[in-house]
Amino acid sequence: MTERGLETVVTPIAASDGAGVRLKRSIATRTLDHLDPFFLFDHFGSENANDYIAGFPMHPHRGIETITYMLDGSVAHRDSIGNSGVIGAGDVQWMTAGSGILHEEMPKVGPRRLDGFQIWVNLPAKLKMTRPRYQDVPAARIPEVARAGGARVRVVAGEVDGVAGAVKDIFAGPTYLDVALPAGETFEQPVPRGHTALLYVFEGEVTVGGAQAGRAAQAVGAPRLAVLRDGEVVRVHAGAAPARFLLLSAQPLNEPYARYGPFVMNTEEEIEQALHELRSGTFIQR
């Protein structure tokens, strides 16, 4: 099978969002606006509560799915259609905003650091106005696959060695893996040809595109986002220290898009319609 090599490596930029949450942003920047169907990739994390405690007060979404995956700490959430709860270490929340939702995410100060990711996945035109829904998955329900050599893979979505991920029934056919790779070991995972694929290293350093440590390949160290070329298999090798990374892939939509803040639609007219509904109080259809 054809290996997926490196297309480019993106260094996240420091950003502030919500009411002043400090984070590292890799997608939705001047360097990388989007990577169809991914329209946002944020990594939030700090031991200083002042960096995150202001949180993300009530705000709208339409036309996308938002995925929040927690490594540590906890976030309380509630929305305009009656959902509420707390997601903690190892949990994932996969929210289909669809036709429109108002959503609030407020980090809680705890004894440990806050650490996690939020990613936006675009919806196709035919599903942009679908009914909003949640898939809240606690850590205990996310399967973990142990590979020979010591690699451990949390399967949020997709499939690894015949083990299906916790999140299902998502249009883009995504793979969302959290991989912990021991020093000197190699991780290999098939990815359908034609799917967009990216790798985000958040601990250690890896090389992509070959199983041998000595092969000439560009190193990707934390925190970096690696955009992968097309192919059928991803091979990642850890060097002298352990590494941990997310491997994401999904079917691109290849549709026109228009984005304004928390809205991703297909045309500017649809964006204007969303703003009109928000101003007139008709944004949420009950």
Residue pairs with C-beta under 8 A, 6 or more apart in sequence:
1 190
1 231
1 232
1 233
2 193
2 230
2 231
2 232
2 233
3 209
3 210
3 231
3 232
3 233
3 234
3 235
4 191
4 197
4 208
4 209
4 228
4 229
4 230
4 231
4 232
4 233
4 234
5 208
5 209
5 217
5 228
5 229
5 231
6 208
6 209
6 217
6 218
6 220
6 226
6 227
6 228
6 229
7 227
7 228
7 229
8 226
8 227
9 218
9 220
9 224
9 225
9 226
9 227
10 26
10 27
10 31
10 32
10 224
10 225
10 226
10 227
11 31
11 223
11 224
12 24
12 25
12 26
12 43
12 223
12 224
12 225
13 24
13 25
13 26
13 29
13 31
14 22
14 23
14 24
14 25
15 22
15 23
15 24
15 25
15 29
15 42
16 22
16 23
17 23
17 42
17 56
18 54
18 55
18 56
18 57
18 59
18 105
19 54
19 55
19 56
19 57
20 54
21 44
21 51
21 52
21 54
21 55
21 56
21 107
22 44
22 46
22 51
22 52
23 42
23 43
23 44
23 45
24 42
24 43
24 44
24 45
24 223
25 40
25 41
25 42
25 43
26 32
26 41
26 42
26 43
26 200
26 225
27 33
27 34
27 35
27 38
27 39
27 40
27 41
27 119
27 225
28 34
28 39
28 40
28 41
28 120
32 225
32 227
34 122
34 257
34 259
35 196
35 198
35 227
36 122
36 196
36 252
36 253
36 254
37 121
37 122
37 172
37 196
37 250
37 251
37 252
37 253
38 119
38 120
38 121
38 122
38 196
38 198
38 248
38 250
39 64
39 120
39 121
39 122
39 257
39 259
39 264
40 118
40 119
40 120
41 117
41 119
41 198
41 200
41 225
42 117
42 118
42 119
43 116
43 117
43 200
43 202
43 223
44 52
44 114
44 115
44 116
44 117
44 118
45 71
45 72
45 113
45 114
45 115
45 116
46 52
46 113
46 114
47 112
47 113
49 109
49 114
52 107
52 114
53 107
53 109
55 75
55 104
55 105
55 106
55 107
56 103
56 104
56 105
56 106
57 104
57 106
58 80
58 102
58 103
58 104
59 102
59 103
59 104
59 262
60 100
60 101
60 102
60 103
60 262
60 263
60 274
60 278
60 283
61 95
61 97
61 100
61 101
61 103
61 262
61 263
62 97
62 98
62 99
62 100
62 101
62 128
62 262
62 263
62 264
62 265
62 274
62 283
63 97
63 98
63 122
63 123
63 128
63 263
63 264
63 265
63 270
64 97
64 120
64 121
64 122
64 123
64 262
64 264
65 94
65 95
65 96
65 97
65 120
65 121
65 122
65 123
65 170
66 93
66 94
66 95
66 97
66 103
66 118
66 119
66 120
66 121
67 92
67 93
67 94
67 95
67 117
67 118
67 119
67 120
67 121
67 176
68 75
68 87
68 92
68 93
68 95
68 105
68 116
68 117
68 118
69 91
69 92
69 116
69 117
69 118
69 119
69 156
69 176
69 178
69 246
70 87
70 88
70 89
70 90
70 91
70 92
70 115
70 116
71 89
71 90
71 115
71 116
71 117
72 89
72 112
72 113
72 114
72 115
72 116
73 88
73 89
73 107
73 108
73 110
73 112
73 113
73 114
73 115
73 116
74 86
74 87
74 88
74 89
74 107
74 108
74 110
74 114
75 86
75 87
75 88
75 105
75 106
75 107
75 108
75 114
75 116
76 84
76 85
76 86
76 105
76 106
76 107
76 108
77 83
77 84
77 85
77 86
77 87
77 93
77 103
77 104
77 105
77 106
78 84
78 85
78 103
78 104
79 101
79 102
79 103
79 104
79 132
80 101
80 102
80 103
80 284
81 101
81 132
81 284
81 286
83 134
85 136
86 108
87 93
87 136
88 139
89 139
90 138
90 139
90 142
90 154
91 136
91 137
91 138
91 139
92 135
92 136
92 137
92 142
92 156
92 166
92 167
92 176
93 134
93 135
93 136
93 137
94 134
94 135
94 136
94 137
94 157
94 167
94 170
95 101
95 103
95 132
95 133
95 134
95 135
96 123
96 130
96 132
96 133
96 134
97 103
97 132
98 123
98 127
98 128
98 129
98 130
98 131
98 132
98 133
99 128
99 129
99 130
99 131
99 132
99 285
100 132
100 274
100 277
100 283
100 284
100 285
101 132
101 284
102 283
102 284
107 114
117 200
117 246
119 248
120 264
121 170
121 172
121 174
121 250
122 172
122 253
122 257
122 264
123 130
123 171
123 264
124 171
124 253
124 255
125 255
125 266
127 171
128 265
128 266
128 270
135 167
135 168
137 156
137 166
137 167
141 166
142 154
142 155
142 156
142 165
142 166
143 154
143 155
143 163
143 164
143 165
143 166
144 152
144 153
144 154
144 155
145 152
145 153
145 155
145 160
145 161
145 163
146 152
146 153
147 153
147 161
147 187
149 182
149 185
149 186
150 181
150 182
150 185
151 179
151 180
151 181
151 182
151 185
151 187
152 179
152 180
153 160
153 177
153 178
153 179
153 180
153 187
154 177
154 178
154 179
155 163
155 164
155 165
155 166
155 177
156 165
156 166
156 167
156 176
156 177
156 178
157 165
157 166
157 167
157 168
157 170
157 174
157 175
157 176
158 164
158 165
158 174
158 175
158 176
158 177
158 249
159 165
159 175
160 177
160 189
165 175
165 176
167 176
171 251
172 250
172 251
172 253
173 192
173 195
173 250
173 251
174 248
174 249
174 250
175 189
175 191
175 195
175 247
175 248
175 249
175 250
176 246
176 247
176 248
177 189
177 246
177 247
177 248
178 244
178 246
179 187
179 236
179 244
179 245
179 246
179 247
180 242
180 243
180 244
181 187
181 204
181 206
181 236
181 238
181 242
181 243
181 244
181 245
182 238
182 242
183 238
183 239
183 240
183 241
183 242
183 243
184 213
184 238
184 239
184 240
185 237
185 238
186 211
186 235
186 236
186 237
186 238
187 234
187 235
187 236
187 237
187 238
188 211
188 233
188 234
188 235
188 236
189 233
189 234
189 247
190 232
190 233
190 234
191 197
191 228
191 231
191 232
191 233
191 234
191 249
192 232
192 249
192 251
193 230
193 231
193 232
194 230
194 251
194 252
195 249
195 250
195 251
195 252
196 249
196 250
196 251
196 252
197 228
197 234
197 247
197 248
197 249
198 225
198 226
198 227
198 228
198 247
198 248
198 249
199 206
199 208
199 220
199 225
199 226
199 228
199 234
199 236
199 245
199 246
199 247
199 248
200 223
200 224
200 225
200 226
200 245
200 246
200 248
201 220
201 221
201 222
201 223
201 224
201 226
201 243
201 244
201 245
202 222
202 223
202 244
202 245
202 246
203 222
203 242
203 243
203 244
203 245
204 221
204 222
204 238
204 239
204 241
204 242
204 243
204 244
205 219
205 220
205 221
205 222
205 238
205 239
205 241
205 243
206 219
206 220
206 236
206 237
206 238
206 239
206 243
206 245
207 213
207 215
207 217
207 218
207 219
207 220
207 236
207 237
207 239
208 217
208 218
208 220
208 226
208 228
208 234
208 235
208 236
208 237
209 215
209 217
209 235
210 217
210 235
210 237
211 235
211 237
212 237
213 237
213 239
217 237
219 239
220 226
222 243
228 234
234 247
236 243
236 245
236 247
255 266
256 266
256 267
257 264
257 265
257 266
258 264
258 265
258 266
258 267
258 268
258 270
258 271
259 265
259 271
260 271
260 274
260 275
263 271
263 274
263 275
265 271
265 274
274 283
277 283
